[in-house]
Amino acid sequence: MPVHVCVIMDGNGRWAAGRGLPRAEGHRRGAESVREVIKEASRLGVEYLTLFGFSSENWKRPTGEVMDLMGLLRLYLRKELAELHKQGVRFRVIGERSRLPEDVQKLIVAAERQTQDNTGLNLVLALSYGGRAEILGAVRALAEKVKAGELDATAIDETVFESHLETNGIPDPDLLIRTSGEQRISNFLLWQCAYTEFVFTETLWPDFTAQNFRDAIDQYRSRERRYGAIGV
């Protein structure tokens, strides 16, 4: 069983367009898939589940769609938090949260505080997140420490670098799932996915079910992970 599964939830807009519905309806239906996958990950014993909810590039989308997404996020945080807490889920957000609306930032802080002592599934939501920005942020932080004489540049190794990433304390993903048929990682967890197994599925995210999640994990479990070494 993978310890950490991450998901690029793609295809909400295409799902809606294929049914003659507004894109917002695709995002709303996608939120139902989020609920189902969280429950299934918990049931299977996955320890970490990271969902790519909103990328730093998504700010370029039409203002109306961004507002709809923020509204859905507000609704999700208000309505789902009690259930997540009941399930023992620990909630965490990575990304440039300062770009999010102030009330959404407050809801995130409240959710993180309320669930911080939970010992079940670790749910990580990537919001306003970009892998390159995360890496640059770590580089700047390390450069400042070297400049201030707090850190010797020769002491910077992978462990030190990773401690300055937003995912500090979270194991690298074992499995990345991307829906909708696209086969790229779109600036998501670039450092962390160095040895991650990928599963790409044609299924659009609003149609993604617990069975689809199990199928992806079955694919992962059938593979041999060698990390550059020779297989058995």
Long-range contacts (C-beta under 8 A, 24 or more apart in sequence): 1-44, 1-45, 1-46, 1-217, 1-221, 2-46, 2-173, 2-174, 2-175, 2-217, 2-220, 2-221, 3-46, 3-47, 3-48, 3-171, 3-174, 4-46, 4-47, 4-48, 4-49, 4-50, 4-170, 4-171, 4-172, 4-173, 4-174, 4-175, 5-41, 5-46, 5-48, 5-49, 5-50, 5-173, 5-174, 5-175, 5-176, 5-177, 5-216, 5-217, 6-49, 6-50, 6-51, 6-52, 6-173, 6-175, 6-176, 6-177, 6-188, 6-189, 6-193, 6-196, 7-37, 7-49, 7-50, 7-51, 7-52, 7-176, 7-177, 7-178, 7-179, 8-52, 8-176, 8-177, 8-178, 8-179, 8-182, 8-185, 8-186, 8-188, 9-33, 9-34, 9-51, 9-52, 9-53, 9-179, 9-205, 9-208, 10-178, 10-179, 10-180, 10-182, 10-204, 10-205, 11-179, 11-180, 11-181, 11-203, 11-204, 11-205, 11-206, 11-207, 12-204, 12-205, 12-206, 14-180, 14-204, 15-204, 15-205, 15-206, 15-207, 16-206, 23-65, 23-68, 24-65, 24-68, 24-72, 26-206, 27-68, 27-69, 27-72, 28-72, 29-206, 30-205, 30-206, 31-72, 31-76, 32-206, 33-205, 33-206, 33-207, 33-208, 33-209, 34-76, 35-80, 36-208, 36-209, 36-210, 37-208, 37-210, 37-213, 38-84, 38-87, 38-89, 38-121, 38-123, 39-87, 39-210, 40-210, 40-213, 40-214, 41-121, 41-213, 42-87, 42-88, 42-89, 42-120, 42-121, 44-214, 44-217, 46-121, 47-121, 47-122, 47-171, 48-121, 48-122, 48-124, 48-170, 48-171, 48-173, 49-121, 49-122, 49-123, 49-124, 50-94, 50-124, 50-125, 50-126, 50-170, 50-173, 50-189, 51-123, 51-124, 51-125, 51-126, 52-126, 52-129, 52-186, 52-188, 53-125, 53-126, 53-127, 54-95, 54-126, 54-127, 54-128, 54-129, 55-126, 55-128, 55-129, 55-130, 55-186, 55-187, 55-188, 56-95, 56-96, 56-99, 56-128, 56-129, 56-130, 56-133, 56-187, 57-130, 57-186, 57-187, 58-128, 59-99, 59-128, 70-100, 70-101, 70-104, 73-104, 73-127, 74-103, 74-104, 74-107, 77-104, 77-107, 77-108, 77-111, 78-107, 81-110, 81-111, 81-114, 81-115, 84-111, 84-115, 84-123, 85-114, 85-115, 85-118, 87-120, 87-121, 88-118, 88-119, 88-120, 88-121, 89-115, 89-118, 89-120, 89-121, 89-122, 89-123, 90-115, 90-116, 90-117, 90-118, 90-119, 90-120, 90-121, 90-122, 90-123, 91-115, 91-123, 91-125, 92-122, 92-123, 92-124, 92-125, 93-124, 93-125, 93-126, 93-127, 94-124, 94-125, 94-126, 94-127, 94-129, 94-134, 94-166, 94-167, 95-126, 95-127, 95-128, 95-129, 95-130, 95-166, 96-128, 96-129, 96-130, 96-133, 97-127, 97-128, 99-128, 100-127, 100-128, 122-170, 124-167, 124-170, 126-188, 126-189, 129-166, 129-188, 130-187, 131-185, 131-187, 131-188, 131-189, 131-190, 131-191, 132-187, 132-190, 134-165, 134-166, 134-167, 134-190, 134-191, 135-165, 135-190, 135-191, 137-164, 137-166, 138-164, 138-165, 161-191, 162-191, 165-191, 165-192, 167-192, 172-196, 174-220, 174-225, 175-199, 175-216, 175-217, 175-220, 177-201, 177-213, 177-216, 179-203, 179-204, 179-205, 179-208, 180-204, 180-205, 195-225, 195-227, 197-223, 197-225
